[in-house]
Amino acid sequence: MQTTQAPTFVSTFEQEVYEGLTAFPKYLSSKYFYDEVGDKLFQDIMAMPEYYLTDYEYHILDENKGEIAQLFRKDGEPFSLFELGAGDGKKTKILLRHFVNQQISFDYRPIDISQNALHQLETSIKKEIPEVEVNTLQGTYFETLRDIGKANGRRKVILFLGSNMGNLLHPQAIEFLKNMRDSISDDDLIFMGLDQKKNPQTVLDAYNDKTGITEAFNKNILTRINKEMGGNFDVDKFLHWEAYDPETGTAKSYLVSKEAQSVQIESLDLNVRLNAWETIHTEISQKYDDTTVEWLANQADLKIVNSFTDDKQWFKNYVFKK
Ligand SMILES: C[S@@+](CC[C@H](N)C(=O)[O-])C[C@H]1O[C@@H](n2cnc3c(N)ncnc32)[C@H](O)[C@@H]1O
């Protein structure tokens, strides 16, 4: 049994943790992996040989930056480059540098739930590519799309790299794409990187490295609850588990309780009981193919107007329009 009376929440983080840990089966949202520690762990993940996504998208952007620049600049009018879930902007900087070298007129507006990621990104761009005008915005994808919609003046290009949309199940992704559609005009573009279906073992390995970096990243959500809500999770009592269904293309991360245990979360006034081998689902990383992406675009009334991929077709960047 768990405490039944819901307390008042001081943040959405608190509310969603309460909802997820009192549900059956239990879940927590991957958007809460990211604080100072989580941001650094994700950079370590991107540097792992198993995490092919970053290298493949990096090369696609590098190989095609000229053509991408032509698409984005259209008639040479200045545009605003929004980026949802920008992270450390490692791949975006390829485009930013190229645009500056080509004297293309644009401003860059990275958006992220992690204030720490935004601060580091802004500082690094000011140092490495000082010509770029940067305006950061902290918030979730859904919250900030409203602001993008309200921004007037310049043409908009929305970047959504790193297969970030893969964290959303298809119904949520359709909702999200519809919101994106509502926040752009006919001339605007959405440029989205989506990881493709491939050998299931390659996918599993990307989220299940032997060095334990992904495990630490997954467990950081428990550490954050301990730090920010007075929780007493013992992270060693949980196992990081990855599962991939090659039929649906859905990879799922779990934290599995190794024993029956009881966890107290002070600020939620919540006692969480876990049975031995009970799961907390923490992340989905959806893999796509063209048929699925076309279906998603159709559902949201968006058109695919271009795409860029690598030799093995492991990763693909799609360009959508209204
Ligand atoms: C997997 S990382 C990818 C970063 C970058 N796009 C890349 O390709 O390297 C996801 C980033 O999105 C941010 N993020 C995750 N969920 C979010 C959400 N719901 N709203 C806003 N940002 C989010 C995280 O803080 C993190 O910086």
The ligand as a Gaussian input file, in Angstrom:
#p B3LYP/6-31G(d) Opt

LIG

0 1
 C       19.144000      12.820000     -26.171000
 S       19.646000      14.469000     -25.828000
 C       19.995000      15.028000     -27.491000
 C       20.653000      16.357000     -27.562000
 C       20.881000      16.890000     -28.989000
 N       19.627000      17.148000     -29.671000
 C       21.716000      15.935000     -29.790000
 O       21.227000      15.433000     -30.796000
 O       22.865000      15.708000     -29.402000
 C       18.123000      15.200000     -25.440000
 C       18.166000      16.663000     -25.032000
 O       16.829000      17.145000     -24.984000
 C       16.531000      17.658000     -23.694000
 N       15.153000      17.204000     -23.407000
 C       14.744000      15.939000     -23.136000
 N       13.406000      15.901000     -23.002000
 C       12.960000      17.184000     -23.172000
 C       11.680000      17.793000     -23.177000
 N       10.578000      17.076000     -22.976000
 N       11.595000      19.123000     -23.403000
 C       12.736000      19.871000     -23.630000
 N       13.974000      19.342000     -23.649000
 C       14.085000      18.018000     -23.430000
 C       17.559000      17.109000     -22.755000
 O       17.828000      17.992000     -21.673000
 C       18.770000      16.917000     -23.675000
 O       19.594000      18.048000     -23.707000

